[in-house]
Amino acid sequence: MPSFIECESLSINYNIMGIATINYTIISDTPDPSIHPIIVADGVIFNGIITSVYTQPIAKTEFAENGPWYTTSVSMVATS
Protein backbone atom coordinates (compact mmCIF):
# COMPACT_ATOMS: atom_id res chain seq x y z
CA MET A 1 0.00 0.00 0.00
CA PRO A 2 2.17 2.87 -1.24
CA SER A 3 1.57 6.36 0.07
CA PHE A 4 3.60 9.54 0.33
CA ILE A 5 3.29 13.17 1.37
CA GLU A 6 3.24 15.47 -1.63
CA CYS A 7 6.20 17.76 -0.80
CA GLU A 8 4.78 20.85 -2.50
CA SER A 9 1.65 20.64 -0.36
CA LEU A 10 3.44 20.96 3.01
CA SER A 11 2.56 24.27 4.67
CA ILE A 12 3.60 25.29 8.20
CA ASN A 13 2.33 28.54 9.73
CA TYR A 14 3.02 29.78 13.26
CA ASN A 15 0.77 32.01 15.33
CA ILE A 16 2.05 34.60 17.81
CA MET A 17 2.04 31.99 20.62
CA GLY A 18 4.33 29.63 18.65
CA ILE A 19 1.62 27.12 17.80
CA ALA A 20 1.97 25.72 14.28
CA THR A 21 -0.85 24.97 11.87
CA ILE A 22 0.34 22.31 9.44
CA ASN A 23 -1.40 21.32 6.20
CA TYR A 24 -0.30 18.62 3.78
CA THR A 25 -1.63 16.15 1.21
CA ILE A 26 -1.05 12.39 1.15
CA ILE A 27 -1.20 10.51 -2.17
CA SER A 28 -2.07 6.83 -1.72
CA ASP A 29 -3.76 3.82 -3.22
CA THR A 30 -6.12 3.53 -0.25
CA PRO A 31 -8.87 5.90 0.90
CA ASP A 32 -7.73 5.35 4.50
CA PRO A 33 -3.96 6.04 4.72
CA SER A 34 -2.03 5.97 7.97
CA ILE A 35 -2.01 9.47 9.50
CA HIS A 36 0.21 10.30 12.48
CA PRO A 37 0.13 13.35 14.78
CA ILE A 38 3.93 13.74 14.49
CA ILE A 39 5.65 15.40 11.51
CA VAL A 40 9.39 16.00 11.06
CA ALA A 41 10.22 18.89 8.71
CA ASP A 42 13.76 20.19 8.21
CA GLY A 43 14.87 18.51 11.42
CA VAL A 44 12.09 20.07 13.52
CA ILE A 45 9.73 17.63 15.24
CA PHE A 46 6.11 18.79 15.39
CA ASN A 47 3.79 16.94 17.77
CA GLY A 48 0.10 17.80 17.83
CA ILE A 49 -3.43 16.79 17.01
CA ILE A 50 -5.15 16.17 13.68
CA THR A 51 -7.94 18.70 13.22
CA SER A 52 -9.34 17.62 9.84
CA VAL A 53 -8.96 14.92 7.19
CA TYR A 54 -10.58 14.99 3.76
CA THR A 55 -10.14 12.18 1.20
CA GLN A 56 -11.17 12.14 -2.45
CA PRO A 57 -10.32 9.92 -5.44
CA ILE A 58 -7.91 11.19 -8.08
CA ALA A 59 -9.75 11.64 -11.38
CA LYS A 60 -9.13 9.05 -14.10
CA THR A 61 -7.33 6.57 -11.80
CA GLU A 62 -10.35 4.34 -11.24
CA PHE A 63 -9.20 1.94 -13.96
CA ALA A 64 -5.58 1.69 -12.76
CA GLU A 65 -4.21 -1.85 -12.54
CA ASN A 66 -4.26 -1.87 -8.71
CA GLY A 67 -7.38 0.24 -8.32
CA PRO A 68 -7.94 3.98 -7.85
CA TRP A 69 -5.58 6.45 -6.16
CA TYR A 70 -6.63 9.04 -3.59
CA THR A 71 -5.60 12.40 -2.18
CA THR A 72 -6.04 12.94 1.53
CA SER A 73 -5.78 16.52 2.80
CA VAL A 74 -4.67 16.72 6.43
CA SER A 75 -4.67 19.67 8.82
CA MET A 76 -3.14 19.61 12.27
CA VAL A 77 -2.21 21.94 15.13
CA ALA A 78 1.15 21.28 16.74
CA THR A 79 4.05 22.56 18.79
CA SER A 80 7.72 22.02 18.11
Buried (B, 14 or more C-beta within 10 A) or exposed (E): EEBEBEEEBBEBEEEEEEEBBBBBBBBBBBBEBEEEEEBEBEEEEBEBEBEEBEBEEBEEEEEEEEEBBBBBBBBBBBEB
